[in-house]
Amino acid sequence: MRNTVLIFLFCYFTLYVLSCQKDNAPNGDTPDMQDTTSTNPNDTTGNNVLDSTYTQTAYQLNIPNGFPQPIIPPDNPLTNEGVLLGRMLFYDPILSADSTMSCATCHRQENAFADPRTTSPGIDGINGTRNSMPLFNLAYGLNQPFTWDGSKATLEQQSLEPITNPIELHQSLPDLIAKLKAHPNYPLRFAKAFNAAPSEDLAAKAISQFMRTLISANSRFDQFQTSSSNPTELEAQGYNIFITENGMLGEAECFHCHFGGGKLFTEFAFKNNGLDAVENHLDFPDPGLGAVTGVPEDYGKFKTPSLRNIALTPPYMHDGRFATLEEVIDHYSNGIHNSPTLSPELGSEYTTGENVNFTPEEKAALIAFLHTLTDSSFITNPAFSNPFE
């Protein structure tokens, strides 16, 4: 009897201890991925996480039908360990100087990783001058540079820019790396992902790996292609206006800039879409690509965003000047301003150069079609969500 009681007490105590242990692993981790080693890879008094060599497992990127082959840098292949590390960093406010903001602060999953604010304030309360771009299908950049003005040649470069930007996260990279090395979890995460200690280069690679997994390709429009769903008459009418040079009463021309990439709904080019009326290229309030290249013909040009999830990503344009899709359609209907670098699709090469003047019926049809590009599964996918919640 005494032995039975002792066994019972031992089992009860073991279960109690296990139930009280804090799980520091992000959601979705398996127990073997939890950090139980030294908090500092250079700590000679305990286990060094770099004493072990870890094997990375390839991340299986699903390529949607109709999408081009993704562009993955040879020196930064996707791995399960790298993607998880990047996801953690993306959502961790440790990236900011005061540890109050993360990438996800301005790139919210429910908004297709865009920001519903016109411009985003950084940790010092200073607003930027541009609207945060949505983040999805970034692995299909067709070698075009990133950001509104194309100032970053690679996704790896782009991923570090907000960290050091003085009006965003405002943190020096050496300070960030010092914080990551002193963290109780990240040294092992970096070791498992790269067999190396935290560094600027590896932090950029990890964040980029996660962002390349953000694929959106399951909208109602995509379901139309597989006959699993049918468009309404109004949605079909809007699509026809979108893809033709002659709408019901005018020339829409939408597809010239937003269908070059096929199902990506962008050609990834830089265009001046007539937002500002200026006589000289130096008069643009925001020079856009011209500030990067210095070429007069590039002033006032910005990267053409994808129309996927467009209903989720207001406000619109590089400066967030339009609050609704209705305002955007009105702009293309009769609000185009002339300037030296105006895109020819909006000038004379394909059109008469006159206002399209959509009818109310055409506007309603176009907006109905644009709503079919919303991918509800993308904004609720747990693989893209905050791993700490």
DOLUM-187159 format. One record per residue (C-alpha): x, y, z; residue number from 0; residue in three letters. Coordinates in Angstrom, 1 decimal, padded with zeros to 4 digits. Example, Ala and Ser with C-alpha at 12.3 -4.5 7.8 and 13.67 -1.06 7.14 Angstrom:
<atoms>
012.3  -004.5  007.8  0  ALA
013.7  -001.1  007.1  1  SER
</atoms>
This chain:
<atoms>
000.0  000.0  000.0  0  MET
002.8  002.4  000.9  1  ARG
004.6  001.8  -002.4  2  ASN
001.3  002.4  -004.3  3  THR
000.9  005.8  -002.5  4  VAL
004.5  006.8  -003.3  5  LEU
004.1  005.9  -007.0  6  ILE
000.9  007.9  -007.1  7  PHE
002.5  010.9  -005.5  8  LEU
005.5  010.7  -007.9  9  PHE
003.3  010.6  -011.0  10  CYS
001.1  013.4  -009.7  11  TYR
004.2  015.6  -008.9  12  PHE
005.7  014.9  -012.4  13  THR
002.4  015.8  -014.1  14  LEU
002.1  019.0  -012.0  15  TYR
005.6  020.1  -012.9  16  VAL
005.2  019.5  -016.6  17  LEU
001.9  021.3  -016.6  18  SER
003.4  024.4  -014.9  19  CYS
006.4  024.7  -017.3  20  GLN
006.2  027.7  -019.5  21  LYS
006.2  027.0  -023.3  22  ASP
008.3  029.7  -024.8  23  ASN
008.0  028.3  -028.3  24  ALA
005.9  030.1  -030.8  25  PRO
002.6  028.6  -031.8  26  ASN
003.1  025.9  -034.3  27  GLY
006.4  024.8  -032.9  28  ASP
007.1  021.2  -031.9  29  THR
008.7  020.5  -028.5  30  PRO
012.0  019.7  -030.1  31  ASP
012.2  023.3  -031.5  32  MET
012.1  024.9  -028.1  33  GLN
015.2  026.6  -026.9  34  ASP
016.6  024.7  -023.9  35  THR
020.3  025.6  -024.4  36  THR
022.4  028.5  -023.4  37  SER
021.0  032.0  -024.0  38  THR
024.3  033.2  -025.4  39  ASN
026.2  031.3  -028.1  40  PRO
029.5  032.7  -026.8  41  ASN
028.8  031.6  -023.2  42  ASP
031.7  029.3  -022.3  43  THR
030.2  028.5  -018.9  44  THR
027.3  026.5  -020.4  45  GLY
026.2  024.7  -023.5  46  ASN
027.1  026.6  -026.7  47  ASN
024.3  026.4  -029.2  48  VAL
026.9  026.5  -032.0  49  LEU
028.6  023.4  -030.7  50  ASP
026.0  021.4  -032.6  51  SER
025.4  021.3  -036.3  52  THR
021.8  021.5  -037.4  53  TYR
020.3  020.2  -040.6  54  THR
017.8  022.5  -042.3  55  GLN
014.6  021.1  -044.0  56  THR
013.5  022.5  -047.3  57  ALA
010.3  024.6  -047.2  58  TYR
007.8  023.4  -049.8  59  GLN
006.5  026.5  -051.6  60  LEU
003.3  025.8  -053.4  61  ASN
003.2  027.5  -056.8  62  ILE
-000.4  028.4  -057.8  63  PRO
-001.6  027.6  -061.2  64  ASN
-000.9  030.4  -063.6  65  GLY
001.9  031.9  -061.5  66  PHE
005.4  032.2  -062.8  67  PRO
008.3  030.4  -061.2  68  GLN
009.3  032.1  -057.9  69  PRO
012.6  033.9  -057.8  70  ILE
014.6  032.5  -054.8  71  ILE
018.1  033.7  -054.3  72  PRO
020.6  030.8  -054.5  73  PRO
022.2  032.0  -051.2  74  ASP
018.9  032.1  -049.3  75  ASN
016.9  029.0  -050.0  76  PRO
013.6  028.6  -048.1  77  LEU
013.8  026.3  -045.1  78  THR
011.3  025.5  -042.4  79  ASN
013.7  026.8  -039.8  80  GLU
014.4  030.0  -041.7  81  GLY
010.8  030.7  -042.4  82  VAL
009.9  030.2  -038.7  83  LEU
012.7  032.5  -037.6  84  LEU
011.6  035.1  -040.1  85  GLY
008.0  034.9  -039.0  86  ARG
009.1  035.4  -035.4  87  MET
011.2  038.4  -036.3  88  LEU
008.5  039.9  -038.4  89  PHE
006.1  040.0  -035.5  90  TYR
008.6  040.7  -032.7  91  ASP
008.8  044.4  -031.5  92  PRO
012.4  043.7  -030.7  93  ILE
013.2  045.1  -034.1  94  LEU
012.4  048.6  -032.9  95  SER
014.7  050.7  -030.7  96  ALA
012.2  050.8  -027.9  97  ASP
010.7  047.4  -028.5  98  SER
007.2  048.7  -029.1  99  THR
006.7  048.2  -032.8  100  MET
007.3  045.3  -035.3  101  SER
007.0  044.9  -039.0  102  CYS
003.4  043.7  -038.4  103  ALA
002.5  047.0  -036.8  104  THR
002.3  048.6  -040.3  105  CYS
001.7  045.4  -042.2  106  HIS
-001.4  043.8  -040.8  107  ARG
-002.6  040.4  -041.9  108  GLN
-006.2  041.3  -041.9  109  GLU
-005.4  044.1  -044.4  110  ASN
-003.4  041.8  -046.6  111  ALA
-000.3  043.0  -044.8  112  PHE
-000.9  046.6  -045.5  113  ALA
-001.7  049.5  -043.2  114  ASP
-005.2  051.1  -043.1  115  PRO
-003.7  054.4  -042.1  116  ARG
-002.8  056.9  -044.7  117  THR
000.8  057.0  -043.5  118  THR
002.3  055.1  -040.6  119  SER
003.9  056.8  -037.6  120  PRO
007.1  055.3  -036.3  121  GLY
008.3  054.8  -032.7  122  ILE
008.9  058.6  -032.3  123  ASP
005.4  059.5  -033.5  124  GLY
006.7  060.9  -036.8  125  ILE
004.5  060.1  -039.8  126  ASN
006.1  058.9  -043.0  127  GLY
005.2  060.3  -046.4  128  THR
004.0  057.1  -048.0  129  ARG
001.4  054.4  -047.4  130  ASN
002.7  051.0  -046.4  131  SER
002.6  048.6  -049.3  132  MET
000.8  045.3  -049.0  133  PRO
003.0  042.2  -048.7  134  LEU
002.1  039.1  -050.8  135  PHE
003.4  037.2  -053.8  136  ASN
006.8  038.8  -053.3  137  LEU
008.6  035.8  -054.6  138  ALA
007.4  036.7  -058.1  139  TYR
009.0  040.1  -058.4  140  GLY
010.4  039.4  -061.9  141  LEU
013.7  040.9  -060.7  142  ASN
012.1  044.3  -060.3  143  GLN
013.3  046.4  -057.3  144  PRO
011.1  046.7  -054.3  145  PHE
009.3  049.6  -052.5  146  THR
007.2  052.3  -054.1  147  TRP
010.3  054.0  -055.6  148  ASP
012.4  050.9  -056.4  149  GLY
015.1  051.9  -054.0  150  SER
015.8  048.4  -052.8  151  LYS
017.2  045.9  -055.3  152  ALA
016.3  042.8  -053.3  153  THR
013.8  041.7  -050.7  154  LEU
016.7  041.1  -048.3  155  GLU
017.7  044.8  -048.6  156  GLN
014.1  045.9  -048.2  157  GLN
013.6  043.9  -045.0  158  SER
016.3  045.8  -043.1  159  LEU
015.3  049.3  -044.3  160  GLU
012.4  049.9  -041.9  161  PRO
014.6  048.8  -038.9  162  ILE
017.2  051.6  -039.5  163  THR
014.8  054.2  -040.9  164  ASN
014.7  057.1  -038.4  165  PRO
011.0  057.6  -038.9  166  ILE
010.1  054.0  -038.6  167  GLU
011.7  051.5  -036.2  168  LEU
014.7  053.7  -035.7  169  HIS
017.2  051.1  -034.5  170  GLN
020.8  050.6  -035.5  171  SER
021.6  047.1  -036.8  172  LEU
024.4  046.6  -034.3  173  PRO
022.0  047.3  -031.4  174  ASP
019.5  044.9  -032.9  175  LEU
022.0  042.1  -033.2  176  ILE
023.2  042.7  -029.6  177  ALA
019.6  042.3  -028.4  178  LYS
019.1  039.1  -030.5  179  LEU
022.3  037.6  -029.2  180  LYS
021.3  038.3  -025.6  181  ALA
017.8  036.9  -026.1  182  HIS
016.9  033.6  -024.4  183  PRO
015.5  032.1  -027.6  184  ASN
017.0  033.7  -030.8  185  TYR
020.6  032.3  -030.6  186  PRO
019.2  028.8  -031.0  187  LEU
016.7  029.9  -033.7  188  ARG
019.6  031.3  -035.8  189  PHE
021.7  028.2  -035.1  190  ALA
018.9  025.9  -036.3  191  LYS
018.2  028.1  -039.3  192  ALA
021.7  028.9  -040.4  193  PHE
024.2  027.2  -038.1  194  ASN
025.4  030.7  -037.1  195  ALA
025.0  033.3  -034.5  196  ALA
022.5  036.2  -035.1  197  PRO
023.8  038.7  -037.7  198  SER
022.5  041.5  -039.9  199  GLU
022.7  039.4  -043.0  200  ASP
021.0  036.4  -041.5  201  LEU
018.2  038.5  -040.0  202  ALA
017.5  039.9  -043.4  203  ALA
017.5  036.5  -045.0  204  LYS
015.1  035.1  -042.4  205  ALA
012.6  037.9  -042.7  206  ILE
012.8  037.6  -046.5  207  SER
012.2  033.9  -046.3  208  GLN
009.0  034.4  -044.4  209  PHE
007.8  037.2  -046.7  210  MET
008.3  035.0  -049.7  211  ARG
005.9  032.4  -048.3  212  THR
003.1  035.0  -048.2  213  LEU
001.2  033.7  -051.3  214  ILE
-002.3  034.9  -052.1  215  SER
-004.0  033.0  -054.9  216  ALA
-007.4  031.8  -053.5  217  ASN
-009.8  034.6  -054.3  218  SER
-013.2  034.1  -055.9  219  ARG
-011.6  035.2  -059.2  220  PHE
-009.3  032.2  -058.9  221  ASP
-012.3  029.9  -058.1  222  GLN
-013.9  031.2  -061.3  223  PHE
-011.0  029.7  -063.2  224  GLN
-011.6  026.2  -061.8  225  THR
-015.4  026.4  -062.2  226  SER
-015.8  026.0  -058.4  227  SER
-017.6  029.4  -058.4  228  SER
-019.3  031.6  -061.0  229  ASN
-019.2  035.4  -061.2  230  PRO
-022.4  037.5  -061.0  231  THR
-023.5  039.3  -064.1  232  GLU
-022.1  042.6  -062.7  233  LEU
-018.7  041.0  -061.8  234  GLU
-018.4  039.5  -065.3  235  ALA
-019.2  042.9  -066.8  236  GLN
-016.6  044.5  -064.7  237  GLY
-014.0  041.9  -065.8  238  TYR
-014.8  042.6  -069.4  239  ASN
-014.3  046.3  -068.9  240  ILE
-011.0  045.6  -067.1  241  PHE
-009.5  043.4  -069.9  242  ILE
-010.7  045.3  -073.0  243  THR
-009.6  048.5  -074.6  244  GLU
-013.1  049.5  -075.2  245  ASN
-015.5  049.5  -072.3  246  GLY
-019.2  050.1  -072.6  247  MET
-018.7  053.7  -073.5  248  LEU
-015.0  054.3  -073.2  249  GLY
-011.5  052.8  -073.0  250  GLU
-010.7  051.4  -069.6  251  ALA
-007.1  050.3  -070.3  252  GLU
-006.8  048.7  -066.8  253  CYS
-005.1  045.6  -068.1  254  PHE
-002.1  047.4  -069.6  255  HIS
-000.6  047.9  -066.1  256  CYS
-002.4  045.3  -064.0  257  HIS
-002.4  042.2  -066.2  258  PHE
001.1  042.0  -067.5  259  GLY
002.0  039.6  -064.8  260  GLY
-001.0  037.4  -065.6  261  GLY
-002.6  036.2  -062.4  262  LYS
-000.4  038.5  -060.3  263  LEU
-002.4  041.5  -061.5  264  PHE
000.6  043.7  -061.9  265  THR
003.4  044.0  -064.4  266  GLU
005.8  045.2  -061.7  267  PHE
006.7  048.3  -063.7  268  ALA
007.0  051.9  -062.5  269  PHE
004.5  054.2  -063.9  270  LYS
003.2  057.8  -063.6  271  ASN
-000.6  057.4  -063.3  272  ASN
-001.5  061.0  -063.5  273  GLY
-001.8  061.9  -059.8  274  LEU
-000.2  065.3  -060.1  275  ASP
-000.3  068.1  -062.6  276  ALA
003.2  069.5  -063.1  277  VAL
005.0  071.2  -066.0  278  GLU
008.6  070.2  -065.0  279  ASN
009.8  066.9  -063.8  280  HIS
011.4  068.6  -060.8  281  LEU
008.0  069.9  -059.6  282  ASP
006.7  066.5  -058.5  283  PHE
005.9  066.6  -054.7  284  PRO
007.4  063.1  -054.5  285  ASP
009.8  062.3  -057.3  286  PRO
009.4  058.5  -056.8  287  GLY
011.7  056.4  -059.0  288  LEU
013.4  059.6  -060.3  289  GLY
015.0  060.3  -056.9  290  ALA
016.6  056.9  -057.1  291  VAL
017.8  056.9  -060.7  292  THR
018.2  060.6  -061.3  293  GLY
016.7  060.2  -064.8  294  VAL
014.2  062.9  -065.7  295  PRO
011.9  060.4  -067.4  296  GLU
011.6  058.5  -064.1  297  ASP
010.3  061.3  -062.0  298  TYR
006.7  060.9  -060.7  299  GLY
006.8  057.1  -061.3  300  LYS
005.9  054.5  -058.7  301  PHE
005.7  050.8  -058.7  302  LYS
002.4  049.4  -060.0  303  THR
000.9  047.4  -057.1  304  PRO
-001.1  044.2  -057.5  305  SER
-004.9  044.5  -057.6  306  LEU
-005.2  041.3  -055.6  307  ARG
-006.9  042.0  -052.2  308  ASN
-007.4  045.6  -053.3  309  ILE
-010.6  045.9  -051.3  310  ALA
-008.6  045.1  -048.2  311  LEU
-005.8  047.6  -048.6  312  THR
-007.2  051.2  -048.5  313  PRO
-006.1  053.9  -048.6  314  PRO
-004.7  053.9  -052.1  315  TYR
-001.8  055.3  -054.1  316  MET
001.8  055.8  -052.8  317  HIS
000.6  058.6  -050.5  318  ASP
-002.7  057.1  -049.5  319  GLY
-004.6  060.0  -051.0  320  ARG
-007.7  058.0  -052.0  321  PHE
-009.7  056.5  -049.2  322  ALA
-012.0  054.3  -051.3  323  THR
-012.1  052.3  -054.5  324  LEU
-014.8  054.6  -055.7  325  GLU
-012.3  057.5  -055.5  326  GLU
-009.7  055.5  -057.4  327  VAL
-012.2  054.7  -060.2  328  ILE
-013.2  058.4  -060.3  329  ASP
-009.5  059.3  -060.7  330  HIS
-009.1  057.0  -063.8  331  TYR
-012.5  058.1  -065.1  332  SER
-011.9  061.8  -065.3  333  ASN
-009.2  062.8  -062.9  334  GLY
-005.9  062.1  -064.8  335  ILE
-003.5  065.0  -064.6  336  HIS
-001.0  065.7  -067.4  337  ASN
002.7  065.8  -066.7  338  SER
006.0  065.2  -068.6  339  PRO
006.3  061.6  -067.6  340  THR
002.6  060.5  -067.7  341  LEU
002.2  056.9  -068.7  342  SER
001.4  056.5  -072.4  343  PRO
-001.4  054.1  -071.5  344  GLU
-003.1  057.1  -070.0  345  LEU
-002.0  059.5  -072.7  346  GLY
-002.0  058.9  -076.4  347  SER
-000.4  055.6  -077.4  348  GLU
-003.4  053.4  -076.6  349  TYR
-006.0  056.0  -075.9  350  THR
-007.3  059.3  -077.3  351  THR
-005.9  061.1  -074.4  352  GLY
-009.3  062.2  -073.3  353  GLU
-011.1  061.3  -070.1  354  ASN
-012.7  057.8  -070.0  355  VAL
-015.7  059.1  -068.2  356  ASN
-017.1  055.8  -066.9  357  PHE
-020.8  055.6  -066.4  358  THR
-022.1  054.9  -062.9  359  PRO
-022.9  051.4  -064.2  360  GLU
-019.4  050.8  -065.4  361  GLU
-018.0  052.1  -062.1  362  LYS
-020.2  049.7  -060.2  363  ALA
-019.2  046.8  -062.4  364  ALA
-015.5  047.5  -062.1  365  LEU
-015.7  047.7  -058.3  366  ILE
-017.7  044.5  -058.2  367  ALA
-015.0  042.8  -060.2  368  PHE
-012.2  044.2  -057.9  369  LEU
-014.0  042.7  -054.9  370  HIS
-013.7  039.2  -056.5  371  THR
-009.9  039.5  -056.0  372  LEU
-010.2  039.3  -052.2  373  THR
-008.5  036.2  -050.8  374  ASP
-010.2  035.5  -047.4  375  SER
-008.1  032.5  -046.7  376  SER
-004.9  034.5  -047.0  377  PHE
-005.9  036.9  -044.3  378  ILE
-006.8  034.1  -041.9  379  THR
-004.0  031.7  -042.7  380  ASN
-002.5  030.6  -039.3  381  PRO
000.9  030.0  -041.0  382  ALA
001.1  033.8  -041.6  383  PHE
-000.2  034.9  -038.2  384  SER
001.5  036.1  -035.1  385  ASN
003.4  033.1  -033.7  386  PRO
003.4  034.6  -030.2  387  PHE
-000.3  034.6  -029.8  388  GLU
</atoms>
